[in-house]
Amino acid sequence: MVARISCFVMSGGIGSRLWPLSREDNPKQFHDLAGNGSMLVRTVLRLRARPAGDTPVNLIASERHAERVRCDMANIDLAGGRAIFE
């Protein structure tokens, strides 16, 4: 029997660690530092690429960034997972 894993990606912060590039309304997880997608998108895509089958990906983020997360995840299947805003 294969155990099913559910993934949780916590996306939050106040944008102070990558200052001055990051700001409270645009923290580091939304930046495309390597030229191939934001850190948040790249993380979710790595989880979706797991060979063990469908792995639900749940995102936990601030309500302040809800629209940005929804836009970034619009074309990515979360395999039964969802975005949770607090």
PDB file of N, CA, C and O in Angstrom:
ATOM      1  N   MET A   1       0.840  -1.182   0.000  1.00  0.00           N
ATOM      2  CA  MET A   1       0.000   0.000   0.000  1.00  0.00           C
ATOM      3  C   MET A   1       0.886   1.247   0.000  1.00  0.00           C
ATOM      4  O   MET A   1       1.803   1.364   0.813  1.00  0.00           O
ATOM      5  N   VAL A   2       0.611   2.160  -0.901  1.00  0.00           N
ATOM      6  CA  VAL A   2       1.367   3.399  -1.000  1.00  0.00           C
ATOM      7  C   VAL A   2       0.677   4.476  -0.174  1.00  0.00           C
ATOM      8  O   VAL A   2      -0.510   4.745  -0.361  1.00  0.00           O
ATOM      9  N   ALA A   3       1.415   5.085   0.733  1.00  0.00           N
ATOM     10  CA  ALA A   3       0.859   6.160   1.553  1.00  0.00           C
ATOM     11  C   ALA A   3       0.709   7.413   0.699  1.00  0.00           C
ATOM     12  O   ALA A   3       1.618   7.776  -0.047  1.00  0.00           O
ATOM     13  N   ARG A   4      -0.420   8.059   0.810  1.00  0.00           N
ATOM     14  CA  ARG A   4      -0.663   9.299   0.073  1.00  0.00           C
ATOM     15  C   ARG A   4      -0.179  10.466   0.918  1.00  0.00           C
ATOM     16  O   ARG A   4      -0.502  10.570   2.102  1.00  0.00           O
ATOM     17  N   ILE A   5       0.587  11.327   0.305  1.00  0.00           N
ATOM     18  CA  ILE A   5       1.147  12.483   0.993  1.00  0.00           C
ATOM     19  C   ILE A   5       0.392  13.726   0.556  1.00  0.00           C
ATOM     20  O   ILE A   5       0.150  13.927  -0.634  1.00  0.00           O
ATOM     21  N   SER A   6       0.025  14.551   1.509  1.00  0.00           N
ATOM     22  CA  SER A   6      -0.541  15.867   1.210  1.00  0.00           C
ATOM     23  C   SER A   6       0.531  16.897   1.517  1.00  0.00           C
ATOM     24  O   SER A   6       1.170  16.845   2.568  1.00  0.00           O
ATOM     25  N   CYS A   7       0.724  17.826   0.604  1.00  0.00           N
ATOM     26  CA  CYS A   7       1.755  18.856   0.777  1.00  0.00           C
ATOM     27  C   CYS A   7       1.125  20.177   1.182  1.00  0.00           C
ATOM     28  O   CYS A   7       0.034  20.529   0.735  1.00  0.00           O
ATOM     29  N   PHE A   8       1.824  20.891   2.027  1.00  0.00           N
ATOM     30  CA  PHE A   8       1.403  22.222   2.443  1.00  0.00           C
ATOM     31  C   PHE A   8       2.546  23.187   2.191  1.00  0.00           C
ATOM     32  O   PHE A   8       3.662  22.978   2.666  1.00  0.00           O
ATOM     33  N   VAL A   9       2.265  24.243   1.444  1.00  0.00           N
ATOM     34  CA  VAL A   9       3.255  25.275   1.158  1.00  0.00           C
ATOM     35  C   VAL A   9       2.810  26.525   1.906  1.00  0.00           C
ATOM     36  O   VAL A   9       1.737  27.073   1.655  1.00  0.00           O
ATOM     37  N   MET A  10       3.655  26.957   2.824  1.00  0.00           N
ATOM     38  CA  MET A  10       3.339  28.161   3.591  1.00  0.00           C
ATOM     39  C   MET A  10       3.999  29.353   2.909  1.00  0.00           C
ATOM     40  O   MET A  10       5.220  29.408   2.764  1.00  0.00           O
ATOM     41  N   SER A  11       3.182  30.287   2.501  1.00  0.00           N
ATOM     42  CA  SER A  11       3.652  31.451   1.771  1.00  0.00           C
ATOM     43  C   SER A  11       3.242  32.697   2.546  1.00  0.00           C
ATOM     44  O   SER A  11       2.078  33.098   2.537  1.00  0.00           O
ATOM     45  N   GLY A  12       4.203  33.291   3.206  1.00  0.00           N
ATOM     46  CA  GLY A  12       3.849  34.454   4.012  1.00  0.00           C
ATOM     47  C   GLY A  12       5.058  35.324   4.278  1.00  0.00           C
ATOM     48  O   GLY A  12       6.139  35.104   3.731  1.00  0.00           O
ATOM     49  N   GLY A  13       4.865  36.282   5.098  1.00  0.00           N
ATOM     50  CA  GLY A  13       5.954  37.183   5.461  1.00  0.00           C
ATOM     51  C   GLY A  13       5.610  38.628   5.173  1.00  0.00           C
ATOM     52  O   GLY A  13       4.584  38.942   4.568  1.00  0.00           O
ATOM     53  N   ILE A  14       6.494  39.495   5.624  1.00  0.00           N
ATOM     54  CA  ILE A  14       6.229  40.925   5.470  1.00  0.00           C
ATOM     55  C   ILE A  14       7.192  41.585   4.492  1.00  0.00           C
ATOM     56  O   ILE A  14       7.240  42.812   4.408  1.00  0.00           O
ATOM     57  N   GLY A  15       7.946  40.801   3.763  1.00  0.00           N
ATOM     58  CA  GLY A  15       8.811  41.366   2.736  1.00  0.00           C
ATOM     59  C   GLY A  15      10.028  42.090   3.255  1.00  0.00           C
ATOM     60  O   GLY A  15      10.475  43.061   2.646  1.00  0.00           O
ATOM     61  N   SER A  16      10.586  41.631   4.390  1.00  0.00           N
ATOM     62  CA  SER A  16      11.729  42.339   4.967  1.00  0.00           C
ATOM     63  C   SER A  16      13.071  41.654   4.707  1.00  0.00           C
ATOM     64  O   SER A  16      14.108  42.307   4.821  1.00  0.00           O
ATOM     65  N   ARG A  17      13.091  40.388   4.370  1.00  0.00           N
ATOM     66  CA  ARG A  17      14.362  39.660   4.263  1.00  0.00           C
ATOM     67  C   ARG A  17      15.084  39.868   2.940  1.00  0.00           C
ATOM     68  O   ARG A  17      16.300  39.687   2.878  1.00  0.00           O
ATOM     69  N   LEU A  18      14.394  40.233   1.911  1.00  0.00           N
ATOM     70  CA  LEU A  18      15.024  40.442   0.613  1.00  0.00           C
ATOM     71  C   LEU A  18      14.931  41.933   0.228  1.00  0.00           C
ATOM     72  O   LEU A  18      14.956  42.292  -0.950  1.00  0.00           O
ATOM     73  N   TRP A  19      14.825  42.766   1.239  1.00  0.00           N
ATOM     74  CA  TRP A  19      14.729  44.202   1.029  1.00  0.00           C
ATOM     75  C   TRP A  19      15.996  44.690   0.342  1.00  0.00           C
ATOM     76  O   TRP A  19      17.069  44.210   0.708  1.00  0.00           O
ATOM     77  N   PRO A  20      15.961  45.583  -0.601  1.00  0.00           N
ATOM     78  CA  PRO A  20      14.827  46.420  -1.000  1.00  0.00           C
ATOM     79  C   PRO A  20      13.975  45.837  -2.127  1.00  0.00           C
ATOM     80  O   PRO A  20      12.991  46.454  -2.534  1.00  0.00           O
ATOM     81  N   LEU A  21      14.338  44.661  -2.635  1.00  0.00           N
ATOM     82  CA  LEU A  21      13.531  44.064  -3.701  1.00  0.00           C
ATOM     83  C   LEU A  21      12.145  43.687  -3.188  1.00  0.00           C
ATOM     84  O   LEU A  21      11.145  43.942  -3.859  1.00  0.00           O
ATOM     85  N   SER A  22      12.081  43.089  -2.015  1.00  0.00           N
ATOM     86  CA  SER A  22      10.797  42.696  -1.440  1.00  0.00           C
ATOM     87  C   SER A  22      10.201  43.829  -0.636  1.00  0.00           C
ATOM     88  O   SER A  22      10.898  44.637  -0.023  1.00  0.00           O
ATOM     89  N   ARG A  23       8.896  43.851  -0.664  1.00  0.00           N
ATOM     90  CA  ARG A  23       8.126  44.803   0.130  1.00  0.00           C
ATOM     91  C   ARG A  23       6.948  44.052   0.732  1.00  0.00           C
ATOM     92  O   ARG A  23       6.695  42.902   0.372  1.00  0.00           O
ATOM     93  N   GLU A  24       6.236  44.683   1.632  1.00  0.00           N
ATOM     94  CA  GLU A  24       5.106  44.051   2.300  1.00  0.00           C
ATOM     95  C   GLU A  24       4.059  43.557   1.293  1.00  0.00           C
ATOM     96  O   GLU A  24       3.476  42.491   1.487  1.00  0.00           O
ATOM     97  N   ASP A  25       3.818  44.312   0.235  1.00  0.00           N
ATOM     98  CA  ASP A  25       2.830  43.907  -0.773  1.00  0.00           C
ATOM     99  C   ASP A  25       3.420  43.024  -1.865  1.00  0.00           C
ATOM    100  O   ASP A  25       2.684  42.528  -2.718  1.00  0.00           O
ATOM    101  N   ASN A  26       4.733  42.819  -1.853  1.00  0.00           N
ATOM    102  CA  ASN A  26       5.383  42.007  -2.882  1.00  0.00           C
ATOM    103  C   ASN A  26       6.570  41.259  -2.268  1.00  0.00           C
ATOM    104  O   ASN A  26       7.720  41.528  -2.617  1.00  0.00           O
ATOM    105  N   PRO A  27       6.293  40.315  -1.348  1.00  0.00           N
ATOM    106  CA  PRO A  27       7.380  39.593  -0.681  1.00  0.00           C
ATOM    107  C   PRO A  27       8.109  38.636  -1.615  1.00  0.00           C
ATOM    108  O   PRO A  27       7.686  38.401  -2.747  1.00  0.00           O
ATOM    109  N   LYS A  28       9.207  38.093  -1.120  1.00  0.00           N
ATOM    110  CA  LYS A  28      10.141  37.338  -1.963  1.00  0.00           C
ATOM    111  C   LYS A  28       9.539  36.149  -2.687  1.00  0.00           C
ATOM    112  O   LYS A  28       9.995  35.819  -3.782  1.00  0.00           O
ATOM    113  N   GLN A  29       8.536  35.494  -2.126  1.00  0.00           N
ATOM    114  CA  GLN A  29       7.982  34.318  -2.793  1.00  0.00           C
ATOM    115  C   GLN A  29       7.338  34.629  -4.141  1.00  0.00           C
ATOM    116  O   GLN A  29       7.111  33.716  -4.934  1.00  0.00           O
ATOM    117  N   PHE A  30       7.039  35.900  -4.416  1.00  0.00           N
ATOM    118  CA  PHE A  30       6.427  36.281  -5.688  1.00  0.00           C
ATOM    119  C   PHE A  30       7.441  36.761  -6.722  1.00  0.00           C
ATOM    120  O   PHE A  30       7.067  37.089  -7.848  1.00  0.00           O
ATOM    121  N   HIS A  31       8.706  36.805  -6.353  1.00  0.00           N
ATOM    122  CA  HIS A  31       9.736  37.281  -7.283  1.00  0.00           C
ATOM    123  C   HIS A  31      10.270  36.139  -8.149  1.00  0.00           C
ATOM    124  O   HIS A  31      10.403  35.001  -7.700  1.00  0.00           O
ATOM    125  N   ASP A  32      10.565  36.475  -9.381  1.00  0.00           N
ATOM    126  CA  ASP A  32      11.151  35.531 -10.342  1.00  0.00           C
ATOM    127  C   ASP A  32      12.659  35.796 -10.357  1.00  0.00           C
ATOM    128  O   ASP A  32      13.158  36.520 -11.218  1.00  0.00           O
ATOM    129  N   LEU A  33      13.366  35.216  -9.418  1.00  0.00           N
ATOM    130  CA  LEU A  33      14.792  35.508  -9.244  1.00  0.00           C
ATOM    131  C   LEU A  33      15.678  34.800 -10.266  1.00  0.00           C
ATOM    132  O   LEU A  33      16.756  35.297 -10.593  1.00  0.00           O
ATOM    133  N   ALA A  34      15.247  33.665 -10.767  1.00  0.00           N
ATOM    134  CA  ALA A  34      16.080  32.880 -11.694  1.00  0.00           C
ATOM    135  C   ALA A  34      15.596  32.967 -13.143  1.00  0.00           C
ATOM    136  O   ALA A  34      16.210  32.380 -14.034  1.00  0.00           O
ATOM    137  N   GLY A  35      14.511  33.688 -13.385  1.00  0.00           N
ATOM    138  CA  GLY A  35      14.009  33.834 -14.744  1.00  0.00           C
ATOM    139  C   GLY A  35      13.138  32.688 -15.225  1.00  0.00           C
ATOM    140  O   GLY A  35      12.882  32.570 -16.424  1.00  0.00           O
ATOM    141  N   ASN A  36      12.673  31.833 -14.303  1.00  0.00           N
ATOM    142  CA  ASN A  36      11.823  30.718 -14.727  1.00  0.00           C
ATOM    143  C   ASN A  36      10.599  30.558 -13.836  1.00  0.00           C
ATOM    144  O   ASN A  36      10.141  29.438 -13.606  1.00  0.00           O
ATOM    145  N   GLY A  37      10.075  31.650 -13.340  1.00  0.00           N
ATOM    146  CA  GLY A  37       8.875  31.638 -12.504  1.00  0.00           C
ATOM    147  C   GLY A  37       9.177  32.055 -11.079  1.00  0.00           C
ATOM    148  O   GLY A  37      10.315  31.972 -10.619  1.00  0.00           O
ATOM    149  N   SER A  38       8.150  32.501 -10.392  1.00  0.00           N
ATOM    150  CA  SER A  38       8.321  32.932  -9.003  1.00  0.00           C
ATOM    151  C   SER A  38       8.719  31.745  -8.129  1.00  0.00           C
ATOM    152  O   SER A  38       8.520  30.590  -8.506  1.00  0.00           O
ATOM    153  N   MET A  39       9.272  32.037  -6.981  1.00  0.00           N
ATOM    154  CA  MET A  39       9.663  30.969  -6.058  1.00  0.00           C
ATOM    155  C   MET A  39       8.450  30.153  -5.640  1.00  0.00           C
ATOM    156  O   MET A  39       8.557  28.939  -5.461  1.00  0.00           O
ATOM    157  N   LEU A  40       7.311  30.792  -5.482  1.00  0.00           N
ATOM    158  CA  LEU A  40       6.094  30.076  -5.116  1.00  0.00           C
ATOM    159  C   LEU A  40       5.674  29.110  -6.225  1.00  0.00           C
ATOM    160  O   LEU A  40       5.388  27.945  -5.953  1.00  0.00           O
ATOM    161  N   VAL A  41       5.636  29.577  -7.451  1.00  0.00           N
ATOM    162  CA  VAL A  41       5.257  28.734  -8.587  1.00  0.00           C
ATOM    163  C   VAL A  41       6.236  27.578  -8.750  1.00  0.00           C
ATOM    164  O   VAL A  41       5.813  26.440  -8.953  1.00  0.00           O
ATOM    165  N   ARG A  42       7.520  27.846  -8.666  1.00  0.00           N
ATOM    166  CA  ARG A  42       8.528  26.796  -8.835  1.00  0.00           C
ATOM    167  C   ARG A  42       8.399  25.724  -7.744  1.00  0.00           C
ATOM    168  O   ARG A  42       8.573  24.537  -8.019  1.00  0.00           O
ATOM    169  N   THR A  43       8.097  26.139  -6.518  1.00  0.00           N
ATOM    170  CA  THR A  43       7.912  25.187  -5.425  1.00  0.00           C
ATOM    171  C   THR A  43       6.730  24.269  -5.701  1.00  0.00           C
ATOM    172  O   THR A  43       6.835  23.052  -5.550  1.00  0.00           O
ATOM    173  N   VAL A  44       5.607  24.850  -6.106  1.00  0.00           N
ATOM    174  CA  VAL A  44       4.417  24.048  -6.394  1.00  0.00           C
ATOM    175  C   VAL A  44       4.680  23.113  -7.573  1.00  0.00           C
ATOM    176  O   VAL A  44       4.256  21.957  -7.543  1.00  0.00           O
ATOM    177  N   LEU A  45       5.363  23.582  -8.599  1.00  0.00           N
ATOM    178  CA  LEU A  45       5.661  22.725  -9.749  1.00  0.00           C
ATOM    179  C   LEU A  45       6.568  21.556  -9.363  1.00  0.00           C
ATOM    180  O   LEU A  45       6.401  20.452  -9.882  1.00  0.00           O
ATOM    181  N   ARG A  46       7.521  21.782  -8.464  1.00  0.00           N
ATOM    182  CA  ARG A  46       8.368  20.678  -7.992  1.00  0.00           C
ATOM    183  C   ARG A  46       7.533  19.627  -7.258  1.00  0.00           C
ATOM    184  O   ARG A  46       7.742  18.426  -7.430  1.00  0.00           O
ATOM    185  N   LEU A  47       6.597  20.084  -6.449  1.00  0.00           N
ATOM    186  CA  LEU A  47       5.734  19.144  -5.734  1.00  0.00           C
ATOM    187  C   LEU A  47       4.831  18.378  -6.699  1.00  0.00           C
ATOM    188  O   LEU A  47       4.580  17.190  -6.499  1.00  0.00           O
ATOM    189  N   ARG A  48       4.347  19.040  -7.732  1.00  0.00           N
ATOM    190  CA  ARG A  48       3.471  18.403  -8.718  1.00  0.00           C
ATOM    191  C   ARG A  48       4.230  17.385  -9.565  1.00  0.00           C
ATOM    192  O   ARG A  48       3.619  16.497 -10.160  1.00  0.00           O
ATOM    193  N   ALA A  49       5.541  17.504  -9.624  1.00  0.00           N
ATOM    194  CA  ALA A  49       6.354  16.603 -10.445  1.00  0.00           C
ATOM    195  C   ALA A  49       6.727  15.319  -9.708  1.00  0.00           C
ATOM    196  O   ALA A  49       7.438  14.481 -10.262  1.00  0.00           O
ATOM    197  N   ARG A  50       6.269  15.151  -8.485  1.00  0.00           N
ATOM    198  CA  ARG A  50       6.588  13.928  -7.730  1.00  0.00           C
ATOM    199  C   ARG A  50       6.132  12.704  -8.509  1.00  0.00           C
ATOM    200  O   ARG A  50       5.019  12.692  -9.036  1.00  0.00           O
ATOM    201  N   PRO A  51       6.960  11.687  -8.592  1.00  0.00           N
ATOM    202  CA  PRO A  51       6.602  10.496  -9.366  1.00  0.00           C
ATOM    203  C   PRO A  51       5.599   9.579  -8.670  1.00  0.00           C
ATOM    204  O   PRO A  51       5.113   8.633  -9.289  1.00  0.00           O
ATOM    205  N   ALA A  52       5.283   9.827  -7.426  1.00  0.00           N
ATOM    206  CA  ALA A  52       4.431   8.915  -6.658  1.00  0.00           C
ATOM    207  C   ALA A  52       2.938   9.117  -6.918  1.00  0.00           C
ATOM    208  O   ALA A  52       2.115   8.629  -6.144  1.00  0.00           O
ATOM    209  N   GLY A  53       2.578   9.811  -7.968  1.00  0.00           N
ATOM    210  CA  GLY A  53       1.168  10.006  -8.278  1.00  0.00           C
ATOM    211  C   GLY A  53       0.651  11.332  -7.772  1.00  0.00           C
ATOM    212  O   GLY A  53       1.414  12.233  -7.426  1.00  0.00           O
ATOM    213  N   ASP A  54      -0.657  11.427  -7.739  1.00  0.00           N
ATOM    214  CA  ASP A  54      -1.276  12.695  -7.331  1.00  0.00           C
ATOM    215  C   ASP A  54      -0.956  13.023  -5.880  1.00  0.00           C
ATOM    216  O   ASP A  54      -1.207  12.233  -4.971  1.00  0.00           O
ATOM    217  N   THR A  55      -0.411  14.174  -5.699  1.00  0.00           N
ATOM    218  CA  THR A  55      -0.106  14.692  -4.373  1.00  0.00           C
ATOM    219  C   THR A  55      -0.840  16.013  -4.224  1.00  0.00           C
ATOM    220  O   THR A  55      -0.453  16.994  -4.859  1.00  0.00           O
ATOM    221  N   PRO A  56      -1.888  16.073  -3.408  1.00  0.00           N
ATOM    222  CA  PRO A  56      -2.591  17.337  -3.229  1.00  0.00           C
ATOM    223  C   PRO A  56      -1.644  18.397  -2.668  1.00  0.00           C
ATOM    224  O   PRO A  56      -0.898  18.147  -1.721  1.00  0.00           O
ATOM    225  N   VAL A  57      -1.691  19.574  -3.267  1.00  0.00           N
ATOM    226  CA  VAL A  57      -0.849  20.680  -2.822  1.00  0.00           C
ATOM    227  C   VAL A  57      -1.774  21.755  -2.257  1.00  0.00           C
ATOM    228  O   VAL A  57      -2.643  22.272  -2.958  1.00  0.00           O
ATOM    229  N   ASN A  58      -1.577  22.080  -0.991  1.00  0.00           N
ATOM    230  CA  ASN A  58      -2.348  23.118  -0.319  1.00  0.00           C
ATOM    231  C   ASN A  58      -1.440  24.303  -0.058  1.00  0.00           C
ATOM    232  O   ASN A  58      -0.325  24.149   0.441  1.00  0.00           O
ATOM    233  N   LEU A  59      -1.918  25.470  -0.395  1.00  0.00           N
ATOM    234  CA  LEU A  59      -1.158  26.700  -0.159  1.00  0.00           C
ATOM    235  C   LEU A  59      -1.774  27.446   1.007  1.00  0.00           C
ATOM    236  O   LEU A  59      -2.992  27.612   1.073  1.00  0.00           O
ATOM    237  N   ILE A  60      -0.946  27.890   1.915  1.00  0.00           N
ATOM    238  CA  ILE A  60      -1.412  28.703   3.026  1.00  0.00           C
ATOM    239  C   ILE A  60      -0.757  30.065   2.874  1.00  0.00           C
ATOM    240  O   ILE A  60       0.469  30.180   2.871  1.00  0.00           O
ATOM    241  N   ALA A  61      -1.582  31.095   2.748  1.00  0.00           N
ATOM    242  CA  ALA A  61      -1.061  32.434   2.496  1.00  0.00           C
ATOM    243  C   ALA A  61      -1.925  33.468   3.202  1.00  0.00           C
ATOM    244  O   ALA A  61      -3.020  33.174   3.682  1.00  0.00           O
ATOM    245  N   SER A  62      -1.409  34.661   3.250  1.00  0.00           N
ATOM    246  CA  SER A  62      -2.128  35.777   3.842  1.00  0.00           C
ATOM    247  C   SER A  62      -3.269  36.213   2.932  1.00  0.00           C
ATOM    248  O   SER A  62      -3.140  36.188   1.708  1.00  0.00           O
ATOM    249  N   GLU A  63      -4.367  36.606   3.525  1.00  0.00           N
ATOM    250  CA  GLU A  63      -5.490  37.154   2.764  1.00  0.00           C
ATOM    251  C   GLU A  63      -5.035  38.365   1.940  1.00  0.00           C
ATOM    252  O   GLU A  63      -5.578  38.641   0.870  1.00  0.00           O
ATOM    253  N   ARG A  64      -4.045  39.069   2.449  1.00  0.00           N
ATOM    254  CA  ARG A  64      -3.512  40.245   1.751  1.00  0.00           C
ATOM    255  C   ARG A  64      -2.979  39.873   0.362  1.00  0.00           C
ATOM    256  O   ARG A  64      -3.044  40.684  -0.561  1.00  0.00           O
ATOM    257  N   HIS A  65      -2.455  38.656   0.210  1.00  0.00           N
ATOM    258  CA  HIS A  65      -1.868  38.219  -1.055  1.00  0.00           C
ATOM    259  C   HIS A  65      -2.769  37.263  -1.838  1.00  0.00           C
ATOM    260  O   HIS A  65      -2.323  36.642  -2.802  1.00  0.00           O
ATOM    261  N   ALA A  66      -4.026  37.145  -1.432  1.00  0.00           N
ATOM    262  CA  ALA A  66      -4.937  36.163  -2.035  1.00  0.00           C
ATOM    263  C   ALA A  66      -5.049  36.325  -3.550  1.00  0.00           C
ATOM    264  O   ALA A  66      -4.949  35.338  -4.278  1.00  0.00           O
ATOM    265  N   GLU A  67      -5.248  37.520  -4.027  1.00  0.00           N
ATOM    266  CA  GLU A  67      -5.415  37.725  -5.465  1.00  0.00           C
ATOM    267  C   GLU A  67      -4.153  37.363  -6.234  1.00  0.00           C
ATOM    268  O   GLU A  67      -4.226  36.769  -7.309  1.00  0.00           O
ATOM    269  N   ARG A  68      -3.006  37.714  -5.690  1.00  0.00           N
ATOM    270  CA  ARG A  68      -1.734  37.388  -6.329  1.00  0.00           C
ATOM    271  C   ARG A  68      -1.527  35.875  -6.395  1.00  0.00           C
ATOM    272  O   ARG A  68      -1.100  35.354  -7.426  1.00  0.00           O
ATOM    273  N   VAL A  69      -1.824  35.171  -5.308  1.00  0.00           N
ATOM    274  CA  VAL A  69      -1.689  33.717  -5.281  1.00  0.00           C
ATOM    275  C   VAL A  69      -2.647  33.089  -6.288  1.00  0.00           C
ATOM    276  O   VAL A  69      -2.262  32.180  -7.024  1.00  0.00           O
ATOM    277  N   ARG A  70      -3.879  33.562  -6.326  1.00  0.00           N
ATOM    278  CA  ARG A  70      -4.853  33.025  -7.290  1.00  0.00           C
ATOM    279  C   ARG A  70      -4.370  33.222  -8.723  1.00  0.00           C
ATOM    280  O   ARG A  70      -4.494  32.314  -9.545  1.00  0.00           O
ATOM    281  N   CYS A  71      -3.829  34.378  -9.028  1.00  0.00           N
ATOM    282  CA  CYS A  71      -3.315  34.640 -10.381  1.00  0.00           C
ATOM    283  C   CYS A  71      -2.127  33.738 -10.700  1.00  0.00           C
ATOM    284  O   CYS A  71      -2.061  33.162 -11.786  1.00  0.00           O
ATOM    285  N   ASP A  72      -1.197  33.613  -9.770  1.00  0.00           N
ATOM    286  CA  ASP A  72      -0.006  32.788  -9.997  1.00  0.00           C
ATOM    287  C   ASP A  72      -0.358  31.310 -10.155  1.00  0.00           C
ATOM    288  O   ASP A  72       0.314  30.592 -10.896  1.00  0.00           O
ATOM    289  N   MET A  73      -1.386  30.857  -9.478  1.00  0.00           N
ATOM    290  CA  MET A  73      -1.752  29.442  -9.493  1.00  0.00           C
ATOM    291  C   MET A  73      -2.859  29.127 -10.506  1.00  0.00           C
ATOM    292  O   MET A  73      -3.305  27.983 -10.587  1.00  0.00           O
ATOM    293  N   ALA A  74      -3.303  30.112 -11.269  1.00  0.00           N
ATOM    294  CA  ALA A  74      -4.446  29.933 -12.173  1.00  0.00           C
ATOM    295  C   ALA A  74      -4.276  28.770 -13.142  1.00  0.00           C
ATOM    296  O   ALA A  74      -5.253  28.079 -13.436  1.00  0.00           O
ATOM    297  N   ASN A  75      -3.090  28.535 -13.639  1.00  0.00           N
ATOM    298  CA  ASN A  75      -2.861  27.478 -14.633  1.00  0.00           C
ATOM    299  C   ASN A  75      -2.174  26.242 -14.062  1.00  0.00           C
ATOM    300  O   ASN A  75      -1.691  25.391 -14.809  1.00  0.00           O
ATOM    301  N   ILE A  76      -2.134  26.149 -12.731  1.00  0.00           N
ATOM    302  CA  ILE A  76      -1.462  25.018 -12.096  1.00  0.00           C
ATOM    303  C   ILE A  76      -2.497  24.179 -11.355  1.00  0.00           C
ATOM    304  O   ILE A  76      -3.238  24.684 -10.512  1.00  0.00           O
ATOM    305  N   ASP A  77      -2.535  22.899 -11.680  1.00  0.00           N
ATOM    306  CA  ASP A  77      -3.443  21.965 -11.030  1.00  0.00           C
ATOM    307  C   ASP A  77      -2.886  21.615  -9.649  1.00  0.00           C
ATOM    308  O   ASP A  77      -1.762  21.124  -9.542  1.00  0.00           O
ATOM    309  N   LEU A  78      -3.649  21.858  -8.611  1.00  0.00           N
ATOM    310  CA  LEU A  78      -3.210  21.559  -7.249  1.00  0.00           C
ATOM    311  C   LEU A  78      -3.581  20.138  -6.832  1.00  0.00           C
ATOM    312  O   LEU A  78      -3.458  19.787  -5.659  1.00  0.00           O
ATOM    313  N   ALA A  79      -4.031  19.322  -7.776  1.00  0.00           N
ATOM    314  CA  ALA A  79      -4.304  17.888  -7.567  1.00  0.00           C
ATOM    315  C   ALA A  79      -5.207  17.632  -6.371  1.00  0.00           C
ATOM    316  O   ALA A  79      -4.941  16.745  -5.559  1.00  0.00           O
ATOM    317  N   GLY A  80      -6.255  18.399  -6.270  1.00  0.00           N
ATOM    318  CA  GLY A  80      -7.192  18.206  -5.162  1.00  0.00           C
ATOM    319  C   GLY A  80      -6.873  19.084  -3.964  1.00  0.00           C
ATOM    320  O   GLY A  80      -7.649  19.135  -3.010  1.00  0.00           O
ATOM    321  N   GLY A  81      -5.749  19.770  -4.000  1.00  0.00           N
ATOM    322  CA  GLY A  81      -5.406  20.699  -2.929  1.00  0.00           C
ATOM    323  C   GLY A  81      -6.100  22.028  -3.178  1.00  0.00           C
ATOM    324  O   GLY A  81      -6.879  22.158  -4.122  1.00  0.00           O
ATOM    325  N   ARG A  82      -5.822  23.004  -2.342  1.00  0.00           N
ATOM    326  CA  ARG A  82      -6.454  24.313  -2.501  1.00  0.00           C
ATOM    327  C   ARG A  82      -5.626  25.389  -1.827  1.00  0.00           C
ATOM    328  O   ARG A  82      -4.687  25.102  -1.084  1.00  0.00           O
ATOM    329  N   ALA A  83      -5.988  26.621  -2.097  1.00  0.00           N
ATOM    330  CA  ALA A  83      -5.360  27.756  -1.433  1.00  0.00           C
ATOM    331  C   ALA A  83      -6.196  28.095  -0.205  1.00  0.00           C
ATOM    332  O   ALA A  83      -7.423  28.162  -0.266  1.00  0.00           O
ATOM    333  N   ILE A  84      -5.511  28.303   0.895  1.00  0.00           N
ATOM    334  CA  ILE A  84      -6.159  28.655   2.168  1.00  0.00           C
ATOM    335  C   ILE A  84      -5.589  30.011   2.571  1.00  0.00           C
ATOM    336  O   ILE A  84      -4.373  30.182   2.655  1.00  0.00           O
ATOM    337  N   PHE A  85      -6.474  30.970   2.818  1.00  0.00           N
ATOM    338  CA  PHE A  85      -6.029  32.314   3.170  1.00  0.00           C
ATOM    339  C   PHE A  85      -6.422  32.644   4.594  1.00  0.00           C
ATOM    340  O   PHE A  85      -7.538  32.363   5.031  1.00  0.00           O
ATOM    341  N   GLU A  86      -5.472  33.252   5.318  1.00  0.00           N
ATOM    342  CA  GLU A  86      -5.736  33.614   6.711  1.00  0.00           C
ATOM    343  C   GLU A  86      -5.516  35.076   6.940  1.00  0.00           C
ATOM    344  O   GLU A  86      -5.692  35.559   8.059  1.00  0.00           O
TER     345      GLU A  86
END
